[in-house]
Amino acid sequence: MAKVKKIKRIALIVVASAAVGAAAAVFLLASGTRNAVPEVQAYTVAADTVEREVSANGVIGARDSETLVAQTSGIVSQVAVKKGDAVAKGQLIVRLDDEKIRVQEKEAAAALAAARRGVRVELLRLRSSLIKAQSEWEQADRDWGSAKELFAAGSVSEAEYTRAADRRTVAANDLLAARQSLNLREGRPKDDPRTTPPSPDDAIVEGSDEVRQAAARLESVRADARRTEVRCTMSGTVIDLPAEAGDVAAPGARLAEIADTRRLEVTSNIDEVDIGSVSVGQAARIESDVFLDRRLTGKVTEIAPGITKVGDARVCEIKVGFSDPNRLAKVGASCSIYINVARRENVPAIPLELYLQEGRKKYVFLISRDTAAPGEYFLKKTEIETGVLGLDKIEVTRGLTLGDRIARGQLKSFRDGQRVTAAAEKSAQNGGAAQ
């Protein structure tokens, strides 16, 4: 029994000794942790160029283009070009069947010629009638004069004198009617005394109502004939050609699209948050899968006057014009635009991952030398003010100067006044993102 108690006492001593050892080890480990000085990577503030870009997606289109449509109904009899062809202003693109219209044109031309002949024949008849009426009146006037003298002398009866006077009156009326008819045909006032020469016959013919109506009918038919020939009104490239021979085209049917593919533009929607930074004339970069590894440049040419709602966003439409002499772009292709809205050169700048945002304030951890411990430093949480925000860096306008060193890494794990050692610097690209 005494032997068992002795064994228990030895076991308790061993357990107590182990516990004391473990406690001592924990204490020493904790003390070492508190006394360890972490190492941080440093970044030296240097002068740099910072650019701010506004980007958006868009669609490439031609600044100058036209859509050709059928102006009259008909069957497509000829498609004179192919898609992708270069065409000149006035060139025939599509022809519609014009057989029926050509028959109408011949009929209208014949009607015009007949109308002209009819006016000329009538002029001859009226002039002849006027000469005849003038002659008959002169004869009747002479007869009346003789009858008057003979009646006065008692050689003829009153009845004979009266008949001569009546014939003179009828002849005078016939002369007046002949003169008025010719005046009207020649385009004179009805009661013109005809003391001046008439207009040339050609002018009289072309000014007549029947000839003008016939000429208008012919011009209308010829206009219909011209509408069967669809010609472009600008030089460019055929970018679309839905028309095919044999198609039935109704008025307004789309036949072809012509565009100047050397002068293009991008139509894009800019978010209302960014539109205030965009202005006409700003430089823009255009990128597209259509011309991979190549960039085209242009300028903002137009900004819509208002904001529109597209889906859940409020945007403003803009246009970016650019030249494409090598014809890399394709009309209708999607693209991205990048507008340089701000640029600052030779200013203090830091990578975006090297500052913390807390509310509206921005902070960095400035690495300051610890004069009490050579080779060691401490972190100073420093508020900064910033300017232009670039794609990967930001301008610092207050709080840092060139040559200052700031900590990089897991910024949220740092604290103001923390003692550190500074490791060799790494480039901005090797830093971690701010947490």
C-alpha positions in Angstrom: 0.0 0.0 0.0 2.9 2.4 0.8 4.5 1.5 -2.5 1.4 2.5 -4.4 1.2 5.9 -2.7 4.8 6.5 -3.5 4.2 5.8 -7.2 1.3 8.2 -7.3 3.4 11.0 -5.7 6.1 10.4 -8.4 3.5 10.7 -11.2 2.1 13.9 -9.8 5.5 15.4 -9.7 6.2 14.5 -13.3 2.9 16.0 -14.5 3.5 19.2 -12.5 6.9 19.5 -14.0 5.6 19.0 -17.5 2.9 21.7 -17.0 5.5 24.2 -15.7 7.7 23.5 -18.7 4.8 24.0 -21.1 3.8 27.2 -19.5 7.4 28.5 -19.7 7.6 27.6 -23.4 4.3 29.4 -24.2 5.5 32.5 -22.3 8.9 32.5 -24.1 7.1 32.1 -27.5 4.7 34.9 -26.8 7.5 37.2 -25.7 9.4 36.4 -28.9 6.4 37.1 -31.0 5.8 40.5 -29.3 9.4 41.5 -29.8 9.7 40.4 -33.5 10.0 43.3 -36.1 8.2 42.4 -39.3 9.7 43.2 -42.7 7.8 45.2 -45.3 8.3 45.9 -48.9 8.9 49.6 -49.8 7.9 51.7 -52.7 9.7 55.0 -53.4 7.5 57.8 -54.7 8.7 59.0 -58.1 7.6 61.5 -60.8 5.4 59.9 -63.4 2.8 60.6 -66.1 -0.8 59.8 -65.1 -3.6 59.7 -67.6 -7.3 59.2 -67.0 -9.3 57.4 -69.6 -13.1 57.1 -70.1 -13.9 53.9 -71.9 -17.0 52.4 -73.4 -18.1 49.9 -76.0 -19.5 51.0 -79.4 -20.2 50.2 -83.0 -18.3 51.3 -86.0 -20.2 53.1 -88.8 -19.5 55.3 -91.7 -19.6 59.1 -91.3 -20.9 59.4 -94.9 -23.2 56.7 -96.2 -26.4 56.3 -98.2 -29.1 53.7 -98.4 -30.5 53.2 -101.9 -34.2 52.2 -102.1 -36.6 51.6 -104.9 -38.4 54.7 -106.0 -41.0 52.8 -108.1 -42.3 49.2 -108.2 -40.7 46.7 -110.6 -38.7 43.6 -111.0 -35.0 43.8 -110.5 -33.5 43.2 -114.0 -29.9 44.0 -113.3 -27.5 44.3 -110.3 -24.5 46.1 -111.7 -22.1 45.8 -108.8 -20.9 43.3 -106.2 -20.7 43.7 -102.4 -17.3 45.3 -101.6 -17.0 47.1 -104.9 -15.7 50.6 -105.0 -18.2 52.9 -106.8 -18.2 56.4 -108.1 -20.8 59.1 -107.7 -23.6 58.6 -110.3 -22.7 55.0 -111.1 -25.5 52.5 -111.8 -26.1 50.1 -109.0 -29.5 48.4 -109.7 -31.8 48.5 -112.7 -35.5 47.7 -112.5 -37.5 46.3 -115.5 -38.6 49.4 -117.5 -40.2 47.8 -120.6 -43.7 49.0 -119.7 -42.4 52.5 -118.9 -40.5 52.7 -122.2 -43.8 52.0 -124.0 -45.5 54.8 -122.0 -42.6 57.1 -122.8 -43.0 56.5 -126.6 -46.7 57.2 -126.3 -46.2 60.4 -124.3 -43.5 61.6 -126.8 -45.9 61.0 -129.7 -48.7 62.8 -127.9 -46.3 65.8 -127.3 -45.4 65.9 -131.0 -49.0 65.8 -132.0 -49.9 68.6 -129.6 -47.1 70.8 -131.1 -48.3 70.0 -134.6 -51.9 70.8 -133.6 -50.9 74.2 -132.3 -49.0 75.1 -135.4 -51.9 74.0 -137.7 -54.3 76.1 -135.6 -52.0 79.1 -135.9 -52.0 78.8 -139.7 -55.8 78.4 -139.7 -56.5 81.4 -137.4 -54.1 83.6 -139.3 -55.8 82.6 -142.6 -59.2 83.2 -141.1 -58.1 86.7 -139.9 -56.9 87.6 -143.4 -60.1 86.3 -144.9 -62.2 88.2 -142.4 -60.2 91.4 -142.9 -60.7 91.0 -146.7 -64.5 90.4 -146.4 -64.9 93.3 -144.0 -63.1 95.6 -146.4 -65.3 94.4 -149.3 -68.5 94.8 -147.2 -67.4 98.3 -146.2 -66.9 99.3 -149.8 -70.3 97.9 -150.7 -71.9 99.7 -147.9 -70.2 103.0 -149.0 -71.5 102.6 -152.6 -75.0 101.7 -151.4 -75.0 104.7 -149.2 -74.2 107.0 -152.1 -76.7 105.4 -154.4 -79.4 105.5 -151.7 -78.8 109.2 -151.2 -79.1 109.7 -155.0 -82.3 107.6 -155.1 -80.7 105.0 -157.3 -81.3 102.1 -154.8 -84.0 101.3 -152.5 -83.8 101.6 -148.7 -84.0 97.8 -148.4 -80.9 97.4 -150.6 -79.1 100.0 -148.5 -80.1 98.2 -145.3 -78.9 94.8 -146.6 -75.5 96.4 -147.4 -75.3 97.9 -143.9 -76.1 94.5 -142.3 -73.5 92.7 -144.4 -70.9 95.3 -143.2 -71.9 94.7 -139.6 -71.6 90.9 -139.9 -68.2 91.3 -141.6 -67.0 93.6 -138.8 -68.2 91.1 -136.2 -66.4 88.2 -138.1 -63.2 90.3 -138.2 -63.3 91.0 -134.5 -63.9 87.3 -133.7 -61.0 86.2 -135.9 -58.7 88.8 -134.4 -59.6 87.8 -130.8 -59.2 84.1 -131.5 -55.7 84.6 -133.0 -54.7 86.9 -130.1 -55.6 84.3 -127.5 -53.8 81.6 -129.4 -50.7 83.7 -129.7 -50.8 84.6 -126.0 -51.9 88.2 -126.5 -54.7 90.0 -124.6 -58.0 89.3 -126.2 -58.6 92.8 -127.5 -55.0 93.5 -128.5 -55.0 95.8 -131.5 -52.1 93.8 -133.0 -49.9 96.8 -133.6 -46.7 94.8 -132.5 -45.3 91.7 -134.1 -46.3 88.3 -132.4 -43.9 86.1 -130.4 -42.0 83.5 -132.4 -44.1 80.5 -133.3 -41.8 78.1 -131.2 -42.5 80.2 -128.1 -46.2 80.3 -128.8 -46.3 76.5 -129.4 -44.3 75.6 -126.2 -46.4 78.0 -124.1 -49.7 76.6 -125.2 -51.7 74.7 -122.6 -52.0 71.4 -124.6 -48.2 71.3 -125.3 -47.3 72.1 -121.7 -49.6 69.4 -120.4 -48.2 66.8 -122.9 -44.6 67.9 -122.0 -45.4 67.4 -118.3 -46.8 64.0 -119.0 -43.7 63.0 -120.9 -41.4 64.3 -118.2 -43.4 62.3 -115.6 -43.0 59.1 -117.6 -39.3 59.9 -118.1 -38.9 60.5 -114.3 -40.5 57.0 -113.7 -37.9 55.7 -116.2 -35.1 57.3 -114.4 -36.4 55.8 -111.1 -35.8 52.4 -112.6 -32.1 53.2 -112.7 -30.9 53.3 -109.1 -27.6 55.2 -109.0 -25.4 56.2 -106.1 -25.1 59.9 -105.2 -21.7 59.5 -103.5 -18.4 57.7 -104.1 -17.7 54.9 -101.7 -17.9 51.1 -101.2 -20.8 48.8 -101.5 -21.2 47.5 -97.9 -24.5 45.8 -98.3 -26.4 44.5 -101.4 -29.7 42.8 -100.6 -31.1 43.2 -104.1 -30.9 40.2 -106.5 -32.0 39.9 -110.1 -35.6 38.7 -110.3 -36.6 40.3 -107.0 -39.9 42.2 -107.0 -39.1 45.6 -105.5 -41.9 47.8 -104.0 -41.4 51.5 -103.5 -39.1 52.0 -100.5 -37.5 48.5 -100.8 -33.9 48.6 -99.6 -31.6 47.7 -102.6 -28.0 48.6 -101.5 -25.9 50.6 -99.0 -22.9 52.7 -100.0 -20.4 54.0 -97.5 -17.1 55.9 -97.4 -15.1 53.3 -95.5 -12.1 55.6 -95.2 -13.9 58.0 -93.0 -15.5 56.1 -90.1 -17.0 56.9 -86.7 -17.8 55.0 -83.6 -21.2 55.5 -81.9 -21.0 54.8 -78.2 -22.9 55.4 -75.0 -21.0 57.1 -72.1 -22.2 56.7 -68.6 -23.7 60.0 -67.2 -21.0 59.8 -64.4 -18.3 60.2 -67.0 -19.9 62.4 -69.7 -18.9 65.6 -67.9 -15.3 64.8 -68.5 -15.8 64.3 -72.2 -15.6 67.1 -74.7 -15.5 67.5 -78.5 -12.0 67.3 -79.9 -10.6 65.0 -77.2 -8.3 62.2 -78.5 -9.6 58.7 -78.5 -8.2 55.2 -79.1 -10.2 52.6 -80.8 -9.7 48.8 -80.4 -11.6 46.0 -81.9 -11.3 42.2 -82.5 -11.6 43.1 -86.2 -8.1 44.6 -86.1 -6.3 42.7 -83.3 -2.9 44.0 -82.2 -3.6 47.3 -84.0 -5.0 50.5 -82.7 -6.7 53.3 -84.5 -7.0 56.9 -83.2 -9.6 59.5 -83.6 -11.3 62.4 -81.9 -14.7 63.0 -80.3 -16.8 64.7 -83.0 -20.2 64.9 -81.5 -21.9 64.7 -78.0 -25.7 64.3 -77.8 -27.5 67.2 -76.0 -29.4 64.9 -73.6 -29.2 61.8 -71.4 -31.1 58.7 -72.3 -32.0 55.6 -70.3 -30.6 52.3 -71.7 -31.7 49.4 -69.5 -30.9 50.4 -65.9 -28.2 52.9 -67.0 -28.4 56.6 -68.0 -26.0 57.4 -70.8 -25.2 60.0 -73.3 -24.5 59.1 -77.0 -21.2 60.3 -78.5 -19.5 59.9 -81.8 -15.8 59.4 -82.4 -14.6 60.1 -85.9 -11.5 58.5 -87.3 -9.7 57.8 -90.6 -8.9 54.3 -91.8 -6.7 54.7 -94.9 -5.6 51.0 -94.6 -9.2 49.9 -94.3 -8.6 47.8 -91.2 -12.0 48.5 -89.6 -15.4 47.0 -90.8 -18.7 48.9 -90.7 -21.0 47.3 -88.2 -18.2 45.8 -86.1 -18.2 46.2 -82.3 -15.3 48.0 -80.7 -14.1 49.7 -77.5 -13.1 53.3 -77.2 -10.7 54.9 -74.7 -10.9 58.7 -74.4 -8.1 60.5 -72.8 -9.9 63.1 -70.6 -7.0 64.1 -68.3 -3.2 64.0 -68.4 -0.6 65.0 -65.8 3.1 64.8 -66.5 6.1 64.7 -64.1 3.9 64.5 -60.9 4.2 62.3 -57.8 2.3 59.2 -58.4 1.8 55.8 -56.7 0.2 52.5 -57.7 -3.5 52.1 -56.9 -2.9 49.2 -54.5 -0.7 51.3 -52.2 -3.3 53.5 -50.6 -6.3 52.8 -48.3 -9.7 54.3 -48.8 -11.6 55.0 -45.6 -14.8 56.9 -46.3 -13.8 59.9 -48.3 -10.2 59.9 -47.0 -7.2 58.2 -48.5 -4.2 57.0 -46.5 -0.7 55.5 -47.1 1.8 54.0 -44.6 4.9 56.2 -44.8 8.0 54.3 -43.8 9.9 56.6 -41.3 13.4 55.9 -39.9 13.5 54.9 -36.2 16.3 57.0 -34.8 16.3 54.9 -31.6 17.0 51.6 -33.4 19.4 51.9 -36.4 18.2 49.8 -39.3 14.6 49.8 -38.1 11.7 51.9 -39.2 8.1 52.6 -38.1 5.0 53.1 -40.2 3.2 56.4 -40.1 -0.4 56.4 -41.4 -0.5 59.5 -43.6 -3.5 61.1 -45.2 -3.0 62.1 -48.9 -4.9 64.0 -51.4 -5.1 62.8 -55.0 -5.6 64.2 -58.5 -5.9 62.4 -61.8 -6.9 58.7 -61.4 -5.2 56.5 -64.1 -5.7 52.9 -65.0 -3.0 51.6 -62.6 -1.7 54.7 -60.8 -3.0 57.9 -59.2 -1.5 61.4 -58.9 -0.7 62.5 -55.3 -1.2 66.2 -54.8 -0.6 66.5 -51.1 0.8 64.3 -48.3 3.8 62.8 -50.1 6.9 64.2 -51.8 9.3 62.7 -54.3 11.6 60.2 -52.7 9.2 59.3 -49.8 9.0 55.5 -49.2 5.6 53.9 -48.5 4.8 50.4 -47.4 3.2 47.9 -49.8 1.4 44.6 -49.1 -1.6 43.8 -46.9 -2.3 47.4 -46.0 -5.2 46.6 -43.6 -2.9 44.5 -41.5 -0.6 47.5 -40.8 -1.1 50.0 -37.9 0.1 53.5 -37.3 3.4 53.5 -35.4 4.2 49.9 -36.1 7.9 49.1 -36.1 9.2 47.4 -39.2 12.3 46.7 -41.3 12.3 47.7 -44.9 13.2 45.1 -47.5 14.6 45.8 -50.9 12.2 47.5 -53.1 10.1 45.8 -55.8 8.5 47.3 -58.9 4.9 48.4 -58.7 3.8 45.4 -60.8 4.9 43.0 -58.1 2.8 44.5 -55.2 -0.4 42.9 -53.9 -3.7 44.5 -54.1 -4.9 46.7 -51.2 -7.1 44.8 -48.8 
